[in-house]
Amino acid sequence: MTGLTDAATFKDSWLDGFVAAYGRSVARVPGAYGVVGRHAPRRGRVSVVIGGGCGHYPAFAGLVGPGLADAAVIGDVFTSPSAEQVYRTALAADGGAGVLFSYGNYSGDVMHFGLAARRLAAEGVDSRTVLVTDDIASGSADTPEVRRGVAGDLFVFKIAGAAAERGDDLDRVAALARRANERTRTYGAAFGGCTLPGRSEPLFTVEPGRMELGLGIHGESGARGVDAMGAEQLAAELVDNLLAELPPGTERVAVLLNGLGRTKYEEMFACYPAVERRLRAAGLRPHRPEVGEFVTSLDMAGLSLSLLALDDELAELYDADCDTPGHRPLRPPAADEPAPGERGAAPSEESESRGGLVHELLDRALRDVAASEDELGGLDAVAGDGDHGQGIVRGLRAAVRAADGAGSDSADPRSIGDALLAAGTALADAAGGASGALYGTLLSQTGAGLRDHGSVSTALLAEAVWEASRAVAELGGAAKGDKTLLDALEPFAEELAEQARVGSEQPAALTAAAEVATEAARDTALLTSARGRASRLGGHDLGTVDPGATSLALLLNAVAAGVSDGACERNRRKGNPRS
């Protein structure tokens, strides 16, 4: 990256600039990291809401406009937006006919969009979800549901947007988007890794004279490395891998040769003729090919090829006009510019400071985790996108602020529970991604288990943590042994329950349980991931500890140390008579 912005301001800076530049087409969703088209909401029309982490422009905000998406919700770099942001953005776009959510198949996005959909349903807003699963390198043809979404996002979003534009109902829009996804395939190649804002080194490097095949769009390396290829050889590699996956009887294909952020358009144009020759030699007719940047990965060097097997209805929808900042503005944009102040603002994080036990313990955890931010990012970069350190520190900062605003009296379990609930919600919102959702659930569910009791005994705390760990497992669809934070959380919960059984006081019980969690986190080096992106990369993370389990162990040790060092006593001296 150029260094024009740093990690802490990147999302705010580019989103503000995007809305300032394209205010004739989009507006900021008030109080949210989202944009809504000037054409939306449209009364009686289905609203198409897309989204994901930033770093992929034109996806996702640049694809908002008539004939494509009605709104887009934006997370931090390569990190899903939080459920709260999705909820606010969807409400801003809803025209009363329901919402079609579509986004790439990544665990954090699935969790947060899913939570938002549940909240909307409780308020009477109907929705459907279509996950994009076009990347053939991330799963076999027998299990397409585990594949991730990459540049094929554009095809699915375009079909959904065109169907909504012509007035189809929600079920029909969802069915057509689902059909487009089922008939879309993508395969890519990387020539060099991308660099996160605020970092000086790329997430991975490619040796001179080599390239990586089967890359993703979150800065992860490819599935396999090969010697560098010329245009003809690379086109054959891309096309031939996709041909084997196309539905039987395919005759026409929409073609998308997509740049990942650093590959010059001229290089992609030089490659395209070889792609078209290969397709025609296979008996396929390319339909309205597109060459350019549509779903990027910051400054990654590389490209991907996407094919959509068209039938007559999909071709008609694909050909329909759309007008967005980032893709084929075929109609003139609206002449009116937004009035000052109409573009919205980032959510306020100001609140009255009240302090308390939960704030003090989380603040201690924040200091310890922040000291290991770079280490956690490096662990995550082994088989992921390298943002775990940044994300969890960002989330903990928000959790500390929320706990400070809520206040918590060590003599009042309800106030402790309420502070944990507030901290969990804030953490999930600020951190985003799968880790944000899981950590937020851990704090919130622990708080829920404590708030309706007369005192916080060791046994009650153990029960609340155990129930929270079950909620985390259910939300993430993971189990102990899958190489996630559960591999530290469940041993912690089990040891805490054992300490309660033998009558240990809280300081000793928490210290013993935190030591067990630390050892369990170290043991994740013996595992290979069964969940998330890392599970699709053939055991690249064997020998490396899991970043989520590691950060959780740091947090648990900080809390145990805070209790042992007298956090309760300091809280008592501030005016609370009992710990």
Secondary structure, 3 states (H helix, E strand, C coil): CCCCCCCCCHHHHHHHHHHHHCCCCEEECCCCCEEEECCCCCCCCCEEEEEEEECCCCCCHHHECCCCECEEEEEEECCCCCHHHHHHHHHHHCCCCCEEEEEECCHHHHHHHHHHHHHHHHCCCCEEEEEECCEHHHCCCCCHHHCCCCCCHHHHHHHHHHHHHCCCCHHHHHHHHHHHHHCEEEEEEEEECCCCCCCCCCCCCCCCCEEEECCCCCCCCCCEEEECCCHHHHHHHHHHHHHCCCCCCCCEEEEEEEECECCCHHHHHHHHHHHHHHHHHCCCEEEEEEEECCCCCCCEEEEEEEEEEECHHHHHHHHCCCCECCECCCCCCCCCCCCCCCCCCCCCCCCCCCCCHHHHHHHHHHHHHHHCHHHHHHHHHCCCCCCHHHHHHHHHHHHHHHHHHHCCCCCCHHHHHHHHHHHHHHHHHHHCHHHHHHHHHHHHHHHHHHCCCCCCCHHHHHHHHHHHHHHHHHHHCCCCCCCCCHHHHHHHHHHHHHHHHCCCCHHHHHHHHHHHHHHHHHHHHHCCCCCCHHHHCCCCCCCCCCHHHHHHHHHHHHHHHHHHCCHHHHHHHCCCCCC
